[in-house]
Amino acid sequence: MKMEKFEPQKFIARQIREICSTVKEQKAVVALSGGLDSMVCFCLAHQALGTNAIPLFLDTGLLRANEQTDLEKVLNRFGVELQAWDKREMVFEALRGKTDPEDKRKAYRDVFYKILGQALRSYSADFLIQGTILSDIIETQKGIKIHHNVLQQAGINPQNFGLVIIEPIRELLKPQVKRLGVALKLPPKLLRTYPLPGIGMAARIVGEVTPEKVEIVRKATQIIDQEIQSPNIFQAFPVLLNDRVTGIVDGAHTVGLAIALRIVASKDSLTARLYQLPMPKLEKITGKILKEIPGVVKVLLDITPKPPSTIEYV
């Protein structure tokens, strides 16, 4: 679907018809992460199914600060109560000991869909609606990296998890999804929020994922989100590297953590390049990270384009 031919209102009407035709009088669970893609899917499902569209938020322990609270505020406009399941312990146990990026993605995918299968049975629902987009499918099919939310296109039968999946925006790229968000009158803050991968902060930790490491990345993410607001930036986030590095604290030798900053511009997430922030802004972000996050002694800037790098680290 070419960008110039994309008509949001026609797309919305078509997807509402398709969801109605598929689900009929049955129930569907809509998996919400707090991001734009899944919220657009909920809006479509809610218009199609009303109260038979059940918004479910899984607290995986890998998301941004205040994600559930912000999501509840958005859902208040629909008069809908968010269903929230705390599955942090289960997710961290699944990731325990995993250091290879693909192993982490597969482990997360398996536990994520196991939980969602339980959710469908719990709510007597027959369908799962999720926010898979075209770039997720393309990268998985090309073997660039596994996206946890791509099953059928990767040769995995969703019924193995007890699921029948509906993906309303699977043919769209991120710019088109943003246009849908505008047409659906979603809050500007949600439209401005930088994308977070399905596996959340685990995509931004090199090596094993632990609650302590996630909290470091979460705090650094808050700093970046506060300091960087530009419609020209596609992604801006920190990455916690695996190796310890030498530093100096109070005039004495120490060994601490290193964080890389990833700030890129992209039209479709399939290619990306460095977005050049002014040096004073980079220095301010670096200073806040070093001051506010104990243990971090080095902040680096990743200038690598995509390709050969991917945007995320995991």
N, C-alpha and C positions, 0 to 999 in steps of 0.2 A: 504494500500500500504506500503510494508516494505521498510525501508530505503535502504537496500542493493540492492533491485531490481528496485529502482527508477532511470529512465534514463531521465534526463532533456530534451534532444533534441527530444526524442520520444514523451514526454508529450507535449512539445511546438507544435510540428507538429499536434498532435491529437487535441489539443484545438483550434488551428487555423482552422482546418477543421470543427470542431463542431460549432464554432462561425460563420463561413461563411455559413454553412448549415442552421443555425437557423435564422440569421439576413438577409441573402441574400442581396438584394439591398437597404434594409432599413437602418435607422440610429439607432445608439445606443449611449446613454450617459454613459460615464465611470465616476463613482464617485471617485474622487481623494482626499486623505486626506494629502498627503505628505509622507505617510509611504510606506514601501516596498510592502505590499500585494496589495494595489490598483495600485501601479506603475507597478508591474508585470502584472496585469490584463490589464492595458492600453497598455503595449507593445504587448501582445497577440492580443488585439482588433485592435490595429493600423496595425499590420501585416496582420490581416484578412480582415479589412474593409477600411483601408486607411483613407481618410478624413471623412468617414461616422462614425468614432469613435470620439465622441466629448468629450474632457477632461473637466470635470466640478469640480471646487473647491468651496466648501461651506465654507465661513469664518463664523464659528459658534461662534468665540470669545473664543473657548476652546482649541485651538491648541498651539503648540510651537511658540516661537518667530521666525519671518522671514520664516514661513512655506511656504507662498505663493511665496515669492521671490525665495527660494531654489527650489521649484517645477517648477517655470518658467524656471530656468536655466537648469533643467533636460530636460524639454520639448523642449528647443531650439535645441537639437540634432535631434529631429524629424521634425523640421521645422513646429511645431504646436503651435498655440496660445492658451493659457490656458483661459478658460471661468471661471470667478470668480464672485460669487454672495455673497454680504455682507448680512448675515442673523443673525448677532449678536443680534440685538434687539429682533427678533422673538424667538430665542433660549433661551435667558435669561428670557424672559417673560414666556415661557413654563416651565422653571425650578423654577420660583419664588415660594417660600414657601415650596418647596419639600425638605424633610430631609431624608426620608427612601430611602435606596439604590435602591430597585427595583422600587419604584415610580419615582425616577429620571431617571432610565434607560428607563422605559416605556414612560415617558413624552418626553424624548429626541428622542426615536424611532418614536413616533407619529409625532412630528414636523419635524424631519429629512426626513421622507418619504413623508410627505405632500409637502415639498419643492421640493423633487426630482420628484414627480408627476407633479408639476408645470413646472419643467425644461423639462421634456419629451414633454409636450405640447408646450412649448415655442420653442423648437428646432425641432418640428415635428418628434420626435424620437419615436420608438416603443418599445425599449428595454433599460433596465438599466443593466449595467455591474458593479459588485462590488466585493471586495476582501474578501469575507467570507472564512475562513479557517476551517479545521476540528475541531480544539479545540473549536472554537466558537459554533459549532453545538453540540458537545458532552456535553459541560457545560450547554447549554440551555436545551437540551433534558433531561439531568439528574436532572434538577431543581437546579443546583448549583448556577447559576445566569443567568439573562437574558442578552444576547448579542443583542444590538440594531439591528444588521444586520442579525439576524436569524429570518425569517418570516415563510416560508413554513414549515420548520422543527418544528416550535413552534405552528403550527396549524393556522397561520394567512394567509389569502389570500392576496397576494400582489396586486391583482386587486382592493382591497378596497382602495388602494392609487393610482390607475390608473397605475400600474406597471406590466411589464413582466420582470422578473429578470433572468439574466445569472450570474452564479458563477463559473468561470473557475477553481479556485483553491480550491474548497470546500472539496476535498478529500485529501488535503495535510496538513501536520503540518509545523510549522515554519522552521525547518531545511531544509525541502525540498523546501520551498519557497525561502530560501536564495540561494540554489543551482540553482534554476531557475533564480534568479537575477544575479548570476555570469554568467550563460549561455547566458543571454540576454545582458550582458556587461553593467549592470547598474553601476553608480558611486560608488566607494568604500565607500564614506561617507554615502550614502543611505543604503548600506549593513550593515554598522556598527551601524546605528542609532537604539537606543533602541525602542522597540514597544510602541506605544501609543494607548490605547483603542479607539474604535470608538467615545465614549463620551468624549474623550480628558481629559483635566484637571479636568472635573467634577468627574472623577473616583478617583481623588486624593484630594478631599475635603470632609471631614466628616461634614455633616450638609448641610445647604442651600448653593447653589452655587450663588455667586455674582461676578460681574466684578472685584471688589477689591480683593477678595480672589483668583480668577484665576490669577491675576497679581502677587500675592505673590508666588504662586506655579510655575508660569512661570519663575520668576527670580531665584528661587531655582533650578529649572530644568536646567537652563542655567549653573549655577555653577557646578552642578553634571556632566553635559555633558562635560564641560571643564576639569574637574578633573579626570574623570573615563573613560578610554578607554581600554577595555580588551575584547578579543574574548571569554573569559571564563565566562563573565557575561551576563546573559540573560536579566535582567532588573535592572535598577538603577534609582530611582526617589524619590522625596519628597512627603510627604502627610501632608496637613494642618489639624491638629486636631481641634475639635470643641470647646473644653473647654479653657477658659483663665487660665493661670498659673502665680504663683507668681515669680517675678524676681527682679533684682537689676540693676538700671541704674544710673550712676553718684553718687553712694553711697546711693541712695534713693530707697525706696520700689516702685515697679510698678507691674502692671498686664499686661501680654503680651500673645503672641501666642506661640504655640508649634508645631514643625515640626518633623515628623518621617521620617527616611531614610529607604528605602526598597531596598536592594541590594541582588539579588538572582541569583543562577545558575540553569539552567533547560535545559533539552534536548528537551522537547516538549510542555512546558507550562502547562501540565496536573499535573505534580508534580514539586516541587521546594524546594531548600534549601538555607540557608544563604551562600552567598559568603563572605569569611572573608578577608576584606581589611586590610592592615597594619594600626595599630593604628595611626601613624603619618599622613597618608592620611585622615583618618576619622576626626582627629583633625583639619586638614587644611580645609576640607569641612565645618565643623561646624563653624570654625572661620570666614570663608567668608560669610556664611549665616547670622550669628549674626551681622557682620559688615555691610553688604550690603543691608539687608532687614529690614527696620524699623519695630519695633513692635514685632519681634521674640526674645524671651528670653530663649528658651529651644529647644535643638535638641536631639532627641532620635534615637536609632537604633533598628529596628524591626528584631528580630532573628527567628521569627516563620516560620516553614516549611509549605509547601502545600502538602497534607492536614495537619492539620485541617483548616488552613487559606487559603484564595485565595491569589494570588499574589497582585492584586489590593485591594483597600479598599472599593470600591463601585461597 
